[in-house]
Each structure stands twice: as C-alpha cells, then as structure tokens.
Amino acid sequence: MCISVQQITYIHPDKEILFHDLSFSINKGQKIALVGNNGVGKSTLLQIMSGKLSISSGEIICSSPPYYIPQHFGQYNNMSVAEALQIEDKINALQAILNGDASVDNFTLLADDWAIEERSLAALSSWGLEHISLSSSLNDLSGGEKTKVFLAGIDIHQPELILMDEPTNHLDYLSREKLYNSIALSRATIIVVSHDRTLLNQLSEIYELSRNSMSYYAGNYEFYKEQKEIELNSLQARLDEKEKELRQARKTARETIERSQKRDARNKKKEAKSGIPRITINTLKNKAEKSTSKLNDVHDQKIGLIAENIAEIRSALPDKKSMKTDFNTSSLHVGKILVTAKNLNFGYGPMSLWKEALSFQIKSGERILIKGGNGSGKTTLLKLITGKLQPTEGQIILADFKYVFLDQEYSIINDNLTVFEQVRQFSNQLQDHEIKTILNRFLFSYETWNKTCDKLSGGEKMKLALCCLMVGADTPDVFILDEPTNNIDIRNIEILTSTIREYKGTVLLVSHDSYFIDQIGIDYQLTV
C-alpha cells in the first residue's frame, strides 16, 4: 500500500463540510487520474494528501513523503527556485563547505549529496530551463516555466509518490509530450488531477471523487466515459420505470378512493331506506371510515417509498441542464479576406520577436490554430490581428470585422463586480429581467447573481465571459481563443467545445490541448 486515506473529514474555514468519512487506498506503482465535478474537492484532496492542509478527523498513511506539484504558484513567488524545490539548505551547505566551513551542521544538511547542484541544474536543463539559475525568483518566471521547475523537481528528488494538480496547464505541445513520456516511464505511484484528456487517456485507472465517496474505474478516460454513459443510461431507465410505477400507484390509489366513495354513497342510501337505528349507522360509518383510512395509509406509504426511490435516483443523475448560447452566424460571406500580413514582425526592443517574418492571409469561415512554443509570440500575434498592437516591421491589413476575444485569464471579468453587474456592464440595453433570463441560460442560479466574480471558479469565469461576449456582440465575425481550456474542468471544457463547434464563423485558436483542437475542427495551422 502506498497511500491509505481512512475516514477523513475536512471542513472549510467557512464551516462547510467538504468530505465526511472519506476512505480509499492506492497501491504502490499505480498511476491514476482523479476526476470529479467542479467544486467536489479534487485539488483540496491533493493538498490534504501532500500535508498542505489539515483534516478535522481521520488518518492518512503514506509509505513515503509525497512530492506535490500545485495548480497555482502564487505562494512561491517570493521564493527562489532552490527554495521552491526545497533544496536551498543543501545548496547553501554545499557552498559553505566548498568555501571552507566544515561544520558538522553543514555536513548533516548536505547528507553526502555532493552532486545536488549539478543534478538540479541538469534537471532544469532537461525541461528547457538552462537559462534559469537556482537563485532565480519564481516571480520572474512565466506560468509554463514555474510548472517546469516543479516537474524538474521530480528528477531531483526521485519521489516514490507524486501528486500532480493540472500539470499540463501553461505547457506547450513539446513539454506536454515530455510529461506524457515521463509519466509512462516512471515507476513511482502517481495521482493526477487534470482536464487534459490526452493525459487522462494515458493513465490506466480512474478514481472518481464525489461527495464522501470514491468510485474506481479500471481503464483510461475513454473507458471511464463509456462506463459513465452505461451507468447513466441504467439510472435513467430505472428512473423511467419508477416514475411509471409512481403514476400507476397514484392511479390505483385514486381509483380505490373513488370506489370507496361510491360504495359509501350507495350504503347511505340503503341505510336511509332500511330504517336502521342511528347508533348502528354511526358504528358502521366509523368502521367504514377506519377501513378507508387504513387503505389510504397503505397507498400513501407505497407512493412515499416510490417517491423516495425516485429522489435517490435523480440525485445520482447529473444536472441535465446545458448552457444555451446563440452566437449568430457571421454576416460575412465565406472566403472574404479578413487579414493580410506581409513580412510581419514585432519587437518590444531592438530585437524582433520572430526570426523569420510572417506572411499569411485569414479568410472568413476558416478555423486556424496558431501554434508555437512557450514565449514564441502567439498572444502578440493575436494582438496584431485585432489591431491592439502595430507591427514594428512589415505590414498587416485588417478588413472591417467584429470579433470576440476569450483569453486565458478571462480578463474581461472584473473581480470586484457581482455576476449580475458584470453582465449589466456589457449591455445597458437589456432590462434586469432579461439579464436574469440570460444568466439562467448560462447556468447561473439565483444564488450566484450577487456573488462577486473573484469567488468564481475558472469554469464559472469562462461561462460568464461567454455570456458577456454574447450580449456585447450579437454577431461576431471572428471568435478568438487564447488557451481557453486552462484552469477549467472537463464538464466546462465540453460546454466550451460545443459552443465553438456550433459557432458559424471564423475561429482563431491558441491552444496546446490536442483533444480540444481535434474536437472543434481546424482547417490549418499558422506556426510562429
């Protein structure tokens, strides 16, 4: 056994119980994906297993110290690379010994790891970070570089248990491929929380986290999806059967009552004609009422049990509501030239961004993937295409077209506004009741309307951004997406995928998510 989670309970600081008596175990050498709906607590569970968060009760037993790669790195921004990788003490001890300080404390800290500095620099270099020193501040690194620093830590520490939270976020295509290969070749026990379906398909086991329980699926993500579909179809069939049974039980109860009422009416007529004494009539009446009441109780009990079964099945079924978008078809005719670039280049200083100048055309109706490594200038190119930047070399000719821009930070969202205020800001023409109707269509319930945007998850921000873009530009000619699947869960990626797939217009996409790219359909690639 590599890790055993025994009846743990975790309570948020706001007193909300996230887990209660949650138990599961993972064997040595298993490589599993941890999946579950947004907000169910996948990232929190990884932090608990890593020791970053304390549980209220229960016990977690690890056969060896876990190595944790977080989803967000803000807490490390004031640290050096060596501090973040927890090797600073060894590095300092090594330097002190080399400088003549042969104290026992330094030798104890170094623990005979004389190659620590050389090994650490080699690990960084293997991830393309040879330009980064161990004293570099994490605050100066990009998101992709921070992720790769922590991935390099695996080679440095050689852990037996690795916990990864969205490890492919911010990684370019080549770095993702390297990560996939590293996981495949590793002998460590690995637990991965990820929305990267390419990665999930390379892991042979799926653990699905739900409230207070963990379900196991002996296959990759595609297998898991098929099994979930079978389970949901079975649940739906049971629900249909129980609803039919409930209708029949109610009908039987109604018919029984009607027969009883007719019988009572006939008896009253007979009693009135027969001249039976009043006391006898009352006794018979009470007896009949008790019999009817007992019969009603039997039917009510049966109906109640069926209704309880239906409620249980419905709670096990996912929310069937899907987000409704209606980005209208572009009014531009297919094939119209929207962008023409001739020997295009850009420089933030004396150096040009691209070694070779770019020349290309973008036509209405095309779906184009802008491809390149981290720092290659993909986002800069999008700003040139939208006219937000002017080229320092060459020429770019832009036709008159409307566009919507969904960037990876969802920067159109103002964290200080409420959800309702955010949408109101994008369309002053809409009445309050119209905004509320639109929010419902984007799966924002009444309880979320007054929530400030800084409290929203990545998936919720994505949905709110689409909502704002829709009310602010009814007929976009071009949909521009910059790493849109970062930081959102699979369910919300599927919502986004459906929105883009159904959209009739030009699509410019920057993404390293090959599964998402395949699903929305790309006509050709523009490499920078």
SVG drawing of the C-alpha trace seen along z (x, -y; Angstrom):
<svg xmlns="http://www.w3.org/2000/svg" viewBox="-87 -51 125 53">
<polyline fill="none" stroke="black" stroke-width="0.4" points="0.0,0.0 1.4,-3.4 -1.2,-5.7 -4.2,-4.9 -6.9,-7.5 -9.0,-6.4 -12.3,-8.1 -11.1,-11.6 -13.3,-14.7 -12.4,-18.1 -14.2,-21.3 -13.6,-24.6 -12.8,-27.7 -16.4,-28.9 -17.6,-25.7 -18.8,-23.9 -18.1,-20.2 -16.3,-19.1 -15.5,-15.4 -17.0,-13.3 -15.6,-9.8 -13.9,-9.6 -11.8,-6.4 -9.8,-4.8 -6.4,-3.4 -3.8,-3.4 -1.3,-0.7 2.4,-1.1 3.1,-1.8 -0.5,-2.7 -0.9,-5.7 -4.3,-7.1 -6.4,-10.0 -8.6,-11.7 -11.7,-13.1 -14.9,-14.7 -17.3,-17.6 -16.1,-21.2 -16.1,-22.1 -16.1,-18.5 -12.7,-19.0 -10.1,-17.3 -7.4,-19.9 -8.2,-20.1 -7.8,-16.4 -4.4,-16.5 -3.3,-19.3 -4.5,-17.2 -2.6,-14.2 0.5,-16.4 0.2,-17.7 -0.5,-21.2 -4.0,-21.1 -5.0,-19.6 -8.0,-17.3 -10.6,-17.5 -10.6,-13.8 -9.4,-10.5 -5.9,-9.5 -3.7,-9.5 -0.9,-6.9 1.8,-7.3 4.6,-4.8 6.9,-7.7 6.8,-11.5 4.7,-12.7 6.1,-15.2 3.4,-17.7 3.0,-19.9 0.4,-22.5 -2.0,-24.1 -1.3,-27.6 2.2,-29.0 1.4,-32.4 2.5,-31.2 6.0,-30.6 6.5,-34.0 8.7,-35.3 10.9,-32.2 14.0,-31.3 13.9,-28.2 16.1,-26.4 13.6,-27.4 10.6,-26.3 12.3,-23.0 13.3,-22.6 16.9,-22.2 18.2,-25.6 19.6,-24.2 21.6,-21.6 22.9,-24.1 23.9,-26.6 25.6,-23.8 27.5,-22.7 28.6,-26.2 29.7,-26.8 31.8,-23.5 33.4,-24.5 34.2,-27.9 35.9,-26.2 33.2,-26.0 33.5,-22.3 31.0,-22.4 29.0,-19.3 25.7,-21.1 26.7,-21.7 27.7,-18.1 24.5,-16.9 22.4,-19.2 24.2,-18.0 23.8,-14.3 26.6,-13.3 24.5,-14.7 27.6,-16.2 26.1,-16.3 22.9,-18.2 23.7,-21.4 24.9,-19.7 21.9,-17.3 19.5,-20.2 20.8,-22.2 20.7,-19.2 17.1,-18.6 16.2,-22.2 18.1,-21.9 16.2,-18.8 13.0,-20.9 14.5,-23.7 15.3,-25.9 19.0,-26.1 18.7,-29.9 17.3,-29.8 19.6,-29.6 18.8,-28.1 18.8,-31.6 16.2,-33.0 13.0,-34.3 9.8,-32.3 8.1,-35.7 10.1,-36.4 9.1,-33.2 6.2,-32.5 3.4,-30.1 4.9,-27.4 8.4,-27.9 7.1,-27.6 5.3,-24.3 8.6,-23.0 10.6,-24.0 8.4,-21.7 8.5,-19.0 12.3,-19.2 12.0,-18.6 10.8,-15.0 14.2,-14.2 16.0,-15.9 14.1,-14.2 13.2,-10.9 10.0,-10.5 8.0,-7.3 4.7,-9.1 3.9,-12.1 0.8,-14.3 0.1,-16.5 -2.6,-19.1 -3.3,-20.2 0.3,-19.7 -0.2,-20.5 -1.5,-24.0 0.6,-26.5 2.8,-23.8 3.4,-24.0 3.0,-20.9 6.6,-19.6 6.6,-20.0 3.3,-18.1 4.8,-15.3 7.8,-15.2 5.5,-15.0 3.4,-12.2 6.6,-10.2 7.9,-10.8 4.7,-9.5 4.7,-6.5 8.3,-5.6 8.1,-6.4 7.9,-3.6 6.5,-6.0 2.9,-6.0 1.3,-8.9 -2.0,-10.7 -3.1,-13.3 -5.9,-15.8 -6.2,-17.1 -8.7,-18.2 -6.1,-17.2 -8.0,-14.3 -4.9,-13.3 -3.1,-12.8 -6.1,-11.1 -6.2,-8.6 -2.6,-7.6 -3.5,-6.7 -4.9,-3.2 -7.1,-3.8 -9.6,-6.4 -10.8,-7.4 -14.0,-9.5 -14.4,-11.7 -18.0,-12.6 -19.3,-13.8 -18.0,-11.5 -17.2,-8.6 -14.6,-7.4 -15.5,-5.2 -13.0,-3.1 -12.8,-2.5 -10.3,-0.1 -9.5,-1.9 -8.5,-5.2 -10.6,-8.3 -12.4,-7.0 -13.3,-3.8 -14.5,-5.8 -16.7,-7.9 -18.2,-4.7 -18.9,-3.3 -20.4,-6.5 -22.7,-6.5 -23.8,-2.9 -24.4,-3.9 -26.4,-7.0 -28.5,-5.1 -29.2,-2.4 -30.1,-5.1 -32.3,-6.8 -34.1,-3.5 -34.6,-2.9 -36.0,-6.5 -38.4,-6.0 -39.6,-2.7 -40.1,-4.2 -41.9,-7.2 -44.2,-4.8 -44.7,-2.8 -45.5,-6.0 -48.1,-7.1 -49.7,-3.6 -49.7,-3.7 -51.3,-7.1 -53.9,-5.9 -54.6,-2.8 -54.9,-4.9 -57.3,-7.4 -59.5,-4.6 -59.6,-2.9 -60.8,-6.1 -63.4,-6.7 -64.7,-3.1 -64.8,-3.5 -66.7,-6.8 -69.2,-5.3 -69.7,-2.3 -70.2,-4.7 -72.8,-6.7 -74.7,-3.5 -74.7,-2.3 -76.0,-5.6 -79.0,-5.3 -79.7,-1.8 -79.4,-2.8 -81.8,-5.7 -84.4,-3.4 -83.9,-0.4 -84.7,-2.3 -81.6,-1.0 -81.1,-2.8 -78.9,-5.9 -76.4,-4.3 -75.9,-1.3 -75.5,-3.6 -72.8,-5.6 -71.0,-2.4 -71.0,-1.1 -69.9,-4.6 -66.9,-4.7 -65.9,-1.2 -66.0,-2.1 -64.0,-5.3 -61.3,-3.4 -61.1,-0.8 -60.8,-3.6 -58.2,-5.4 -56.2,-2.2 -56.3,-1.6 -55.3,-5.2 -52.3,-4.8 -51.2,-1.7 -51.3,-3.5 -49.6,-6.6 -46.8,-4.5 -46.3,-2.8 -46.4,-6.1 -44.0,-7.6 -41.4,-4.8 -41.6,-5.0 -41.1,-8.8 -38.1,-8.4 -36.5,-5.9 -37.1,-8.5 -35.5,-11.2 -32.4,-9.0 -32.1,-8.1 -32.4,-11.8 -29.7,-12.9 -27.4,-10.3 -28.0,-11.7 -26.0,-14.7 -27.7,-18.0 -29.1,-17.7 -29.2,-21.4 -26.8,-22.6 -25.7,-26.1 -27.5,-27.8 -25.5,-30.1 -26.7,-31.8 -23.8,-33.4 -25.4,-34.2 -23.9,-33.2 -21.4,-35.8 -22.9,-38.1 -19.7,-38.0 -19.6,-35.7 -17.3,-32.7 -13.9,-33.4 -13.7,-37.1 -10.1,-38.2 -10.1,-39.5 -6.4,-39.7 -3.4,-40.1 0.1,-40.0 3.2,-40.8 6.7,-40.3 5.2,-40.9 7.3,-41.2 7.2,-42.9 9.8,-43.8 9.5,-45.1 13.1,-46.3 15.8,-46.3 15.3,-42.5 12.5,-41.2 10.2,-38.6 10.3,-36.2 13.5,-35.0 11.6,-34.9 8.9,-37.5 5.3,-36.2 3.3,-36.4 -0.3,-34.9 -3.9,-35.5 -7.0,-34.8 -10.3,-34.3 -13.9,-34.3 -15.1,-30.9 -11.6,-29.4 -10.6,-27.7 -7.0,-28.3 -4.7,-27.0 -1.8,-29.4 0.9,-27.1 4.3,-27.7 6.2,-27.0 6.0,-29.0 7.2,-32.6 7.1,-32.3 4.7,-35.2 1.3,-33.6 -0.6,-36.1 1.4,-39.0 0.2,-37.8 -3.4,-37.9 -3.0,-41.5 -1.6,-42.4 -4.5,-40.7 -7.0,-42.6 -5.2,-45.9 -4.2,-46.3 -0.6,-46.4 1.1,-47.8 3.9,-45.9 7.4,-47.2 8.2,-45.6 6.2,-44.7 2.5,-45.3 -0.8,-44.0 -4.0,-44.9 -7.2,-44.4 -10.7,-44.3 -13.7,-45.6 -14.9,-42.7 -16.3,-42.2 -14.6,-39.7 -14.9,-38.3 -11.7,-37.6 -11.6,-34.9 -8.2,-35.0 -6.7,-32.5 -7.1,-34.9 -10.7,-35.8 -9.5,-39.4 -12.9,-40.9 -14.1,-39.8 -13.9,-42.4 -13.4,-40.6 -14.9,-43.4 -18.3,-43.2 -21.1,-40.8 -22.1,-38.3 -25.2,-40.4 -23.2,-43.7 -20.6,-42.1 -23.3,-41.2 -25.0,-44.6 -21.7,-46.3 -21.7,-44.7 -25.2,-45.6 -27.1,-48.6 -29.9,-47.9 -31.2,-44.9 -33.8,-45.1 -33.0,-43.4 -35.4,-40.5 -33.7,-39.9 -30.3,-39.7 -31.6,-37.3 -33.1,-35.1 -29.7,-35.1 -27.9,-34.2 -30.2,-31.2 -29.4,-30.1 -25.7,-30.2 -26.4,-28.0 -26.0,-30.8 -28.7,-30.2 -30.3,-33.0 -27.9,-32.3 -24.9,-33.3 -26.2,-36.6 -24.9,-38.7 -21.7,-36.7 -18.5,-38.7 -16.6,-37.5 -13.4,-36.9 -15.3,-34.0 -15.9,-32.2 -14.0,-29.1 -12.2,-29.0 -15.1,-27.2 -17.6,-29.8 -15.5,-32.7 -15.4,-31.0 -19.2,-30.7 -19.6,-34.3 -17.1,-35.6 -19.1,-33.8 -22.2,-35.3 -20.8,-38.8 -19.3,-38.3 -22.7,-37.1 -24.7,-40.1 -22.0,-42.5 -21.5,-41.3 -24.6,-39.6 -23.0,-38.7 -19.2,-38.2 -17.4,-37.5 -14.3,-36.1 -14.0,-34.1 -10.5,-34.4 -9.5,-32.0 -6.1,-32.1 -5.5,-28.9 -9.3,-28.7 -9.1,-25.3 -6.6,-26.2 -8.0,-26.1 -11.4,-24.7 -12.8,-21.3 -13.8,-18.7 -17.6,-19.4 -17.0,-23.1 -14.5,-22.3 -17.3,-20.2 -19.6,-23.3 -17.0,-25.4 -16.3,-22.8 -20.0,-22.6 -20.2,-26.4 -17.2,-26.7 -18.2,-23.7 -21.7,-25.1 -20.5,-28.6 -20.6,-29.5 -17.8,-31.9 -14.0,-32.4 -12.1,-30.8 -8.5,-31.7 -7.3,-29.4 -4.1,-29.3 -4.1,-26.0 -1.9,-23.1 -4.9,-20.9 -4.8,-18.4 -8.1,-16.7 -9.9,-20.1 -8.2,-21.0 -9.4,-17.8 -13.0,-18.2 -13.6,-21.8 -12.0,-21.0 -9.1,-23.0 -8.6,-23.9 -4.9,-24.6 -2.0,-25.7 -0.2,-29.0 3.2,-28.4 5.2,-31.2"/>
</svg>
